[in-house]
């Protein structure tokens, strides 16, 4: 059921999908869905737990060889794989805050953990000569990256009914790349340029 709900929310938006449609797509009647999830808010909270686990796995993923810039490219690309897989969380933030206000506190804790992991990875990039930034610059860069990564889908969306496409995903990657680029050394350019985005 969660996979079905995720697919529908990604495709159409959480505020444009009914529980009846989710039940129908899952091949069950709405009563059976209510046995597990009485409200769409409960579905959103359950999906957030799945998303949270995926984000932590992405953020805390081990960089295979910190001396290889391509290893960091793989790490950066993983974030956009995550964004694509759970795009409704990024695109439908306003609707989610109304539907499930309790997510705000959970998201705060997740943000702190994710940023700490990114700080560690950027520290490795700096230690291996791929990134040139002071501690203060690095802290500001991570904040800015988090802001842009969290809200670019909502900004990019043409209207409330439009979906996010692969072209949009590439656009989002470029926004992030342009934030990081001024701090990259020549050797570090590979960490973003070859990162690209996942194919769908």
C-alpha positions as CSV (number, residue, x, y, z in Angstrom):
1,X,0.0,0.0,0.0
2,X,2.8,2.4,0.8
3,X,4.5,1.8,-2.5
4,X,1.2,2.5,-4.3
5,X,0.6,5.7,-2.3
6,X,4.1,6.9,-2.9
7,X,3.7,6.4,-6.7
8,X,0.4,8.3,-6.7
9,X,1.7,11.1,-4.5
10,X,4.8,11.4,-6.7
11,X,2.8,11.5,-9.9
12,X,-0.1,13.8,-8.9
13,X,0.6,15.4,-5.5
14,X,-0.5,14.4,-2.0
15,X,-3.4,16.9,-2.0
16,X,-4.8,15.6,-5.3
17,X,-5.0,11.9,-4.5
18,X,-7.8,10.4,-2.4
19,X,-7.7,7.3,-0.1
20,X,-10.3,5.7,-2.4
21,X,-7.9,6.1,-5.3
22,X,-5.0,4.6,-3.3
23,X,-7.2,1.6,-2.3
24,X,-8.3,1.1,-5.9
25,X,-4.7,1.2,-7.2
26,X,-3.7,-1.3,-4.5
27,X,-6.5,-3.6,-5.5
28,X,-8.3,-3.5,-2.2
29,X,-11.5,-1.9,-0.9
30,X,-11.3,1.4,1.0
31,X,-12.4,-0.4,4.2
32,X,-9.3,-2.5,4.1
33,X,-7.1,0.6,3.7
34,X,-8.8,2.2,6.7
35,X,-7.9,-0.8,8.8
36,X,-4.2,0.3,8.4
37,X,-4.5,4.0,7.6
38,X,-7.7,5.8,8.7
39,X,-6.5,9.1,7.3
40,X,-4.2,10.3,4.6
41,X,-2.1,11.9,7.3
42,X,-1.3,8.5,8.6
43,X,-0.1,7.4,5.2
44,X,2.1,10.5,5.0
45,X,3.6,9.8,8.4
46,X,4.3,6.2,7.5
47,X,5.9,7.2,4.2
48,X,8.0,9.8,6.0
49,X,9.5,7.0,8.1
50,X,10.5,5.2,4.9
51,X,11.9,8.5,3.5
52,X,13.7,9.2,6.7
53,X,15.5,5.9,6.6
54,X,16.4,6.4,3.0
55,X,17.7,10.0,3.6
56,X,19.9,8.8,6.5
57,X,21.3,5.9,4.4
58,X,22.0,8.5,1.6
59,X,23.6,11.0,3.9
60,X,25.7,8.6,5.9
61,X,26.7,6.5,2.9
62,X,30.4,5.6,3.1
63,X,32.6,7.3,0.5
64,X,34.3,4.3,-1.1
65,X,37.7,6.0,-1.8
66,X,38.0,9.6,-0.5
67,X,41.1,10.1,-2.6
68,X,39.0,9.5,-5.8
69,X,36.8,12.5,-6.8
70,X,34.4,10.1,-8.6
71,X,33.5,8.6,-5.3
72,X,32.1,12.0,-4.2
73,X,30.3,12.3,-7.5
74,X,28.5,9.1,-6.7
75,X,27.7,10.5,-3.3
76,X,26.2,13.7,-4.7
77,X,24.2,11.8,-7.3
78,X,22.7,9.7,-4.5
79,X,21.0,12.8,-3.1
80,X,19.2,13.3,-6.4
81,X,18.2,9.7,-6.7
82,X,16.6,10.2,-3.2
83,X,14.8,13.4,-4.4
84,X,13.4,11.6,-7.4
85,X,12.2,8.6,-5.4
86,X,10.5,10.7,-2.8
87,X,9.8,13.8,-4.8
88,X,6.4,14.6,-3.4
89,X,8.1,15.3,0.0
90,X,10.2,18.0,-1.7
91,X,7.5,19.3,-4.1
92,X,4.4,19.3,-1.9
93,X,5.9,20.8,1.3
94,X,3.2,23.3,1.9
95,X,0.4,20.7,1.5
96,X,2.3,18.3,3.8
97,X,2.6,20.9,6.5
98,X,-1.1,21.4,6.5
99,X,-2.0,17.7,6.3
100,X,0.5,16.4,8.8
101,X,1.8,19.3,11.1
102,X,3.6,16.8,13.3
103,X,6.1,16.2,10.5
104,X,7.8,19.6,11.3
105,X,9.5,18.3,14.5
106,X,10.5,15.0,12.9
107,X,11.9,16.9,9.9
108,X,14.0,19.2,12.1
109,X,15.8,16.2,13.7
110,X,16.3,14.6,10.3
111,X,17.8,17.8,8.9
112,X,20.3,18.0,11.8
113,X,21.4,14.4,11.2
114,X,21.6,14.8,7.4
115,X,23.6,18.0,7.6
116,X,26.1,16.5,10.1
117,X,26.7,13.7,7.6
118,X,27.1,16.1,4.7
119,X,29.5,18.2,6.8
120,X,31.6,15.0,7.3
121,X,31.7,14.3,3.6
122,X,32.6,17.9,2.7
123,X,35.4,17.7,5.3
124,X,36.8,14.7,3.5
125,X,36.6,16.6,0.2
126,X,38.5,19.4,1.8
127,X,41.1,17.1,3.4
128,X,41.8,15.5,0.0
129,X,42.2,18.8,-1.9
130,X,38.8,18.8,-3.7
131,X,37.2,21.6,-1.7
132,X,38.7,24.9,-0.5
133,X,36.6,26.5,2.2
134,X,37.0,27.8,5.8
135,X,34.9,26.2,8.6
136,X,32.6,29.2,8.5
137,X,32.2,29.1,4.7
138,X,31.5,25.3,4.9
139,X,28.8,25.8,7.5
140,X,27.1,28.5,5.3
141,X,27.5,26.4,2.2
142,X,25.8,23.4,3.8
143,X,22.9,25.6,5.0
144,X,22.4,27.0,1.5
145,X,22.6,23.6,-0.1
146,X,20.0,22.3,2.3
147,X,17.7,25.3,1.5
148,X,18.0,24.9,-2.3
149,X,17.8,21.1,-2.2
150,X,14.6,21.3,0.0
151,X,12.7,23.9,-2.0
152,X,13.9,23.9,-5.7
153,X,11.1,21.5,-6.7
154,X,8.4,23.6,-5.3
155,X,10.0,26.7,-7.0
156,X,10.4,24.9,-10.4
157,X,6.9,23.6,-10.5
158,X,4.9,25.6,-13.0
159,X,1.5,25.4,-11.2
160,X,-0.2,23.3,-8.5
161,X,-1.0,20.5,-10.9
162,X,2.3,20.1,-12.7
163,X,4.7,17.2,-12.1
164,X,8.5,17.2,-11.8
165,X,10.3,15.8,-14.8
166,X,13.7,14.4,-15.5
167,X,14.5,17.7,-17.1
168,X,13.6,19.5,-13.9
169,X,15.8,17.1,-11.9
170,X,18.8,18.1,-14.1
171,X,17.9,21.7,-13.5
172,X,17.9,21.2,-9.8
173,X,21.3,19.5,-9.9
174,X,22.7,22.5,-11.7
175,X,21.4,24.9,-9.0
176,X,23.2,22.8,-6.4
177,X,26.3,22.5,-8.5
178,X,26.5,26.3,-8.9
179,X,26.5,26.7,-5.1
180,X,29.4,24.3,-4.7
181,X,31.5,25.2,-7.7
182,X,33.1,28.4,-6.3
183,X,34.6,26.3,-3.5
184,X,35.9,23.4,-5.7
185,X,39.6,23.1,-6.6
186,X,40.4,22.1,-10.2
187,X,40.7,18.5,-9.1
188,X,37.4,18.8,-7.3
189,X,35.4,19.8,-10.3
190,X,34.9,16.1,-11.1
191,X,33.0,15.6,-7.9
192,X,30.1,17.6,-9.3
193,X,30.4,17.6,-13.1
194,X,30.4,13.8,-13.4
195,X,27.7,13.5,-10.8
196,X,24.8,14.0,-13.1
197,X,21.4,12.8,-12.1
198,X,19.7,9.4,-12.1
199,X,17.8,8.2,-15.2
200,X,14.2,7.3,-15.0
